[in-house]
Amino acid sequence: MARGGDVKTEFDQGYFDSIMRSAGVQSLERDAAERVLAAAKAAAPVKTGAYKAGLRIEKAEAKYRTVYLVVGTDWKTMLVESRSGVLARALKSAGRG
């Protein structure tokens, strides 16, 4: 029977990299980003419509996988976010679904 410290485990990082970059994982990540975007657009304050129209998904490469980011491109995105927390709340609500 193994005692504490007697077991050594080695992971094949290349194997995990291939899984994290697979089409299936990317699809799951894109679907999650779509849910966040939909929640953000539903909760976005509409004064001129520019903030809501500026919300979109961007694809980025991280160290071990491709990620999808929900970003705001309107010049006042940071101001709206600091006052209302639309993107933060959208992220939390999409995780519950």
N, CA and C of each residue as an Amber inpcrd file, in Angstrom:
protein
   291
   0.8430000  -1.1750000   0.0000000   0.0000000   0.0000000   0.0000000
   0.8920000   1.2430000   0.0000000   0.5320000   2.2180000  -0.8260000
   1.3440000   3.4230000  -0.9550000   1.1740000   4.3280000   0.2580000
   2.2610000   4.8720000   0.6800000   2.2380000   5.8230000   1.7840000
   2.3690000   7.2320000   1.2100000   2.0990000   8.2230000   2.0100000
   2.2120000   9.6110000   1.5670000   3.5590000   9.8780000   0.9240000
   3.5460000  10.3520000  -0.2870000   4.7820000  10.6790000  -0.9840000
   5.3680000   9.5390000  -1.7790000   4.7980000   8.3310000  -1.6920000
   5.3350000   7.1830000  -2.4110000   4.8360000   7.0920000  -3.8540000
   3.8100000   7.8450000  -4.2000000   3.2210000   7.7490000  -5.5270000
   3.6600000   8.9380000  -6.3630000   4.1440000   8.6310000  -7.5600000
   4.5550000   9.6930000  -8.4750000   3.6890000   9.6010000  -9.7200000
   3.0860000  10.7000000 -10.0950000   2.2220000  10.7380000 -11.2640000
   2.7860000  11.7310000 -12.2670000   2.8580000  11.3060000 -13.5050000
   3.3030000  12.2010000 -14.5680000   2.1860000  12.3330000 -15.5860000
   1.9000000  13.5600000 -15.9910000   0.8680000  13.8270000 -16.9830000
   1.5210000  14.1450000 -18.3160000   0.8710000  13.7130000 -19.3660000
   1.3230000  14.0220000 -20.7150000   0.6840000  15.3560000 -21.1140000
   1.4280000  16.4390000 -20.9640000   0.8830000  17.7670000 -21.2200000
   0.4000000  17.9110000 -22.6590000   1.0730000  17.2930000 -23.6000000
   0.6540000  17.3600000 -24.9990000  -0.7290000  16.7800000 -25.2110000
  -1.0350000  15.7200000 -24.5020000  -2.3580000  15.1020000 -24.5930000
  -3.4350000  16.0730000 -24.1170000  -3.1980000  16.6930000 -22.9650000
  -4.1730000  17.6480000 -22.4320000  -4.2750000  18.8950000 -23.3160000
  -3.1610000  19.3190000 -23.8880000  -3.1900000  20.4570000 -24.8140000
  -4.0750000  20.1460000 -26.0110000  -3.9590000  18.9200000 -26.5390000
  -4.7680000  18.5560000 -27.7070000  -6.2480000  18.5070000 -27.3550000
  -6.5820000  18.0640000 -26.1600000  -7.9800000  18.0430000 -25.7330000
  -8.5070000  19.4670000 -25.5890000  -7.7440000  20.3300000 -24.9310000
  -8.2060000  21.6930000 -24.6850000  -8.3250000  22.5140000 -25.9650000
  -7.6140000  22.1130000 -27.0130000  -7.7100000  22.8220000 -28.2930000
  -8.6380000  22.1110000 -29.2870000  -9.3060000  21.0750000 -28.8440000
 -10.1760000  20.3130000 -29.7390000 -11.4270000  21.1100000 -30.1020000
 -12.0590000  20.7110000 -31.1930000 -13.2660000  21.3910000 -31.6600000
 -14.3950000  21.2950000 -30.6310000 -14.4920000  20.1820000 -29.9460000
 -15.5480000  20.0070000 -28.9490000 -15.4170000  20.9790000 -27.7920000
 -14.2090000  21.1350000 -27.2780000 -13.9830000  22.0690000 -26.1670000
 -14.1940000  23.5010000 -26.6470000 -13.7070000  23.8130000 -27.8390000
 -13.9040000  25.1610000 -28.3750000 -15.3920000  25.4650000 -28.5510000
 -16.1540000  24.4710000 -28.9620000 -17.5950000  24.6520000 -29.1220000
 -18.2600000  24.9370000 -27.7810000 -17.8640000  24.2180000 -26.7450000
 -18.4020000  24.4550000 -25.4040000 -18.0700000  25.8680000 -24.9280000
 -16.8390000  26.3020000 -25.1770000 -16.4240000  27.6310000 -24.7600000
 -17.1690000  28.7080000 -25.5450000 -17.3460000  28.4940000 -26.8370000
 -18.0740000  29.4620000 -27.6660000 -19.5410000  29.5450000 -27.2110000
 -20.1470000  28.4020000 -26.9060000 -21.5280000  28.3890000 -26.4170000
 -21.6610000  29.1750000 -25.1060000 -20.6920000  29.0080000 -24.2230000
 -20.7150000  29.7390000 -22.9520000 -20.6000000  31.2440000 -23.2080000
 -19.7350000  31.6330000 -24.1230000 -19.5840000  33.0510000 -24.4580000
 -20.8660000  33.6060000 -25.0650000 -21.5430000  32.8080000 -25.8690000
 -22.8190000  33.2390000 -26.4680000 -23.8750000  33.4760000 -25.3760000
 -23.8960000  32.6230000 -24.3520000 -24.8410000  32.8020000 -23.2420000
 -24.5400000  34.0930000 -22.4790000 -23.2610000  34.3460000 -22.2410000
 -22.8620000  35.5720000 -21.5390000 -23.2460000  36.7940000 -22.3720000
 -22.9670000  36.7460000 -23.6690000 -23.3000000  37.8650000 -24.5510000
 -24.8050000  38.1260000 -24.5650000 -25.5920000  37.0790000 -24.6570000
 -27.0570000  37.2330000 -24.6660000 -27.5410000  37.8520000 -23.3560000
 -27.0030000  37.3990000 -22.2350000 -27.3980000  37.9520000 -20.9330000
 -26.9750000  39.4080000 -20.8110000 -25.7880000  39.7430000 -21.3080000
 -25.3010000  41.1200000 -21.2420000 -26.1680000  42.0370000 -22.1010000
 -26.5120000  41.5860000 -23.2920000 -27.3450000  42.4110000 -24.1690000
 -28.7490000  42.5850000 -23.5930000 -29.2620000  41.5650000 -22.9400000
 -30.5900000  41.6580000 -22.3360000 -30.6100000  42.6430000 -21.1710000
 -29.5000000  42.7550000 -20.4560000 -29.4360000  43.6250000 -19.2810000
 -28.8240000  44.9870000 -19.5660000 -28.3300000  45.1970000 -20.7650000
 -27.6300000  46.4410000 -21.0960000 -28.5660000  47.6430000 -21.0380000
 -28.1060000  48.7190000 -20.4010000 -28.9100000  49.9390000 -20.4080000
 -28.9130000  50.5280000 -21.8170000 -30.0470000  51.0600000 -22.2260000
 -30.1500000  51.5920000 -23.5860000 -30.5130000  53.0700000 -23.5270000
 -29.5050000  53.8990000 -23.7190000 -29.7550000  55.3330000 -23.8310000
 -29.6450000  55.7080000 -25.3050000 -28.4980000  55.3430000 -25.8950000
 -28.3170000  55.5920000 -27.3300000 -28.2670000  54.2810000 -28.1130000
 -28.0270000  53.1660000 -27.4150000 -27.8950000  51.8710000 -28.0680000
 -26.4690000  51.5210000 -28.4430000 -25.5480000  52.4760000 -28.2840000
 -24.1610000  52.2510000 -28.6900000 -23.4650000  51.2190000 -27.8050000
 -23.7240000  51.2770000 -26.5000000 -23.0990000  50.3020000 -25.5910000
 -23.5290000  48.8900000 -25.9640000 -24.8240000  48.6860000 -26.1020000
 -25.3600000  47.3640000 -26.4310000 -24.8510000  46.8870000 -27.7870000
 -24.8040000  47.7730000 -28.7630000 -24.3180000  47.4130000 -30.1000000
 -22.8330000  47.0870000 -30.0970000 -22.0970000  47.6210000 -29.1230000
 -20.6560000  47.3880000 -29.0490000 -20.2600000  46.1050000 -28.3360000
 -21.2040000  45.3790000 -27.7990000 -20.8950000  44.1050000 -27.1340000
 -20.6950000  43.0240000 -28.1860000 -19.6100000  42.2610000 -28.0630000
 -19.3360000  41.1980000 -29.0310000 -18.3970000  40.1570000 -28.4310000
 -18.1850000  39.0880000 -29.1900000 -17.2940000  38.0020000 -28.7720000
 -16.0070000  38.0890000 -29.5870000 -14.8810000  37.9500000 -28.8910000
 -13.5800000  37.9060000 -29.5500000 -12.8920000  36.5850000 -29.2170000
 -12.2230000  36.0210000 -30.1940000 -11.4690000  34.7800000 -30.0110000
 -10.0210000  35.1430000 -29.7040000  -9.4350000  34.4740000 -28.7090000
  -8.0490000  34.7350000 -28.3220000  -7.3540000  33.4100000 -28.0110000
  -6.0660000  33.3900000 -28.1860000  -5.2740000  32.2050000 -27.8730000
  -4.6160000  32.3750000 -26.5100000  -4.8700000  31.4380000 -25.6230000
  -4.2260000  31.4080000 -24.3150000  -3.1150000  30.3550000 -24.3560000
  -2.4540000  30.1570000 -23.2550000  -1.3200000  29.2320000 -23.2290000
  -1.7190000  27.8090000 -23.6060000  -2.8310000  27.3260000 -23.0740000
  -3.2070000  25.9390000 -23.2970000  -4.4780000  25.7360000 -24.1140000
  -5.1610000  26.8120000 -24.4910000  -6.4180000  26.6400000 -25.2180000
  -6.8270000  27.9280000 -25.9150000  -7.8280000  27.8050000 -26.7350000
  -8.4610000  28.9600000 -27.3570000  -9.5760000  29.4180000 -26.4300000
  -9.6730000  30.7120000 -26.2140000 -10.7120000  31.2530000 -25.3440000
 -11.5680000  32.2480000 -26.1190000 -12.7740000  32.4480000 -25.6470000
 -13.6950000  33.4140000 -26.2400000 -14.0370000  34.4470000 -25.1840000
 -13.8440000  35.7020000 -25.5130000 -14.0480000  36.7970000 -24.5840000
 -15.2570000  37.6260000 -25.0030000 -16.0780000  37.9980000 -24.0540000
 -17.1630000  38.9280000 -24.3250000 -16.6180000  40.3070000 -23.9700000
 -16.5870000  41.1890000 -24.9580000 -15.9870000  42.5010000 -24.7730000
 -16.9490000  43.5950000 -25.2310000 -16.7020000  44.7780000 -24.7330000
 -17.4410000  45.9510000 -25.1660000 -16.5050000  46.8530000 -25.9550000
 -16.9430000  47.3070000 -27.1100000 -16.0820000  48.1270000 -27.9620000
 -16.4780000  49.6010000 -27.9850000 -17.5920000  49.9490000 -27.3520000
 -18.0010000  51.3470000 -27.3020000 -17.0690000  52.1060000 -26.3630000
 -16.8280000  53.3630000 -26.6300000 -15.8760000  54.1390000 -25.8330000
 -16.3010000  54.2590000 -24.3680000 -17.5830000  54.1270000 -24.0740000
 -18.0350000  54.2790000 -22.6880000 -18.2930000  52.9490000 -21.9760000
 -17.7940000  51.8660000 -22.5270000 -18.0080000  50.5500000 -21.9250000
 -17.5170000  50.4900000 -20.4780000 -16.3310000  50.9890000 -20.2230000
 -15.7830000  50.9300000 -18.8520000 -16.6320000  51.7580000 -17.8860000
 -17.1310000  52.8910000 -18.3380000 -17.9850000  53.7210000 -17.4920000
 -19.2900000  53.0040000 -17.1670000 -19.9290000  52.4360000 -18.1770000
 -21.1840000  51.7100000 -17.9640000 -20.9480000  50.5120000 -17.0560000
 -19.8700000  49.7880000 -17.2910000 -19.5650000  48.6090000 -16.4750000
 -19.2890000  49.0000000 -15.0260000 -18.5790000  50.1040000 -14.8150000
 -18.2710000  50.5180000 -13.4430000 -19.5250000  50.9410000 -12.6870000
 -20.5090000  51.4430000 -13.3970000 -21.7310000  51.8970000 -12.7440000
 -22.7730000  50.7910000 -12.5850000 -22.8380000  49.8950000 -13.5760000
 -23.9320000  48.9170000 -13.5510000 -23.4850000  47.4630000 -13.4630000
 -22.2540000  47.1470000 -13.8010000 -21.7580000  45.7720000 -13.7070000
 -22.4570000  44.7940000 -14.6380000 -22.8490000  45.2580000 -15.8100000
 -23.5990000  44.4200000 -16.7510000 -22.8310000  43.1530000 -17.1150000
 -21.5850000  43.2830000 -17.5110000 -20.8140000  42.1110000 -17.9410000
 -20.5340000  41.1600000 -16.7720000 -20.2400000  41.7130000 -15.6220000
 -19.9850000  40.8660000 -14.4440000 -21.2250000  40.0550000 -14.0750000
 -22.3790000  40.7050000 -14.0690000 -23.6230000  39.9880000 -13.7490000
 -23.9760000  38.9750000 -14.8320000 -23.7150000  39.3210000 -16.0830000
 -24.0010000  38.3860000 -17.1960000 -23.1450000  37.1330000 -17.0580000
 -21.9010000  37.3020000 -16.6870000 -21.0040000  36.1650000 -16.5010000
 -21.5070000  35.2570000 -15.3770000 -21.9080000  35.8560000 -14.2780000
 -22.4320000  35.0660000 -13.1510000 -23.7230000  34.3430000 -13.5320000
 -24.6330000  35.0350000 -14.2200000 -25.9110000  34.4160000 -14.5580000
 -25.7560000  33.3050000 -15.5780000 -24.8190000  33.4270000 -16.5050000
 -24.6060000  32.3870000 -17.5170000 -24.0250000  31.1230000 -16.8810000
 -23.2860000  31.2700000 -15.8030000 -22.7360000  30.1130000 -15.1100000
 -23.7820000  29.2990000 -14.3820000 -24.9000000  29.9100000 -14.0850000
 -25.9780000  29.2310000 -13.3680000 -26.8760000  28.4270000 -14.3060000
 -26.8050000  28.7450000 -15.6090000 -27.7280000  28.1260000 -16.5650000
 -27.3670000  26.7990000 -17.0550000
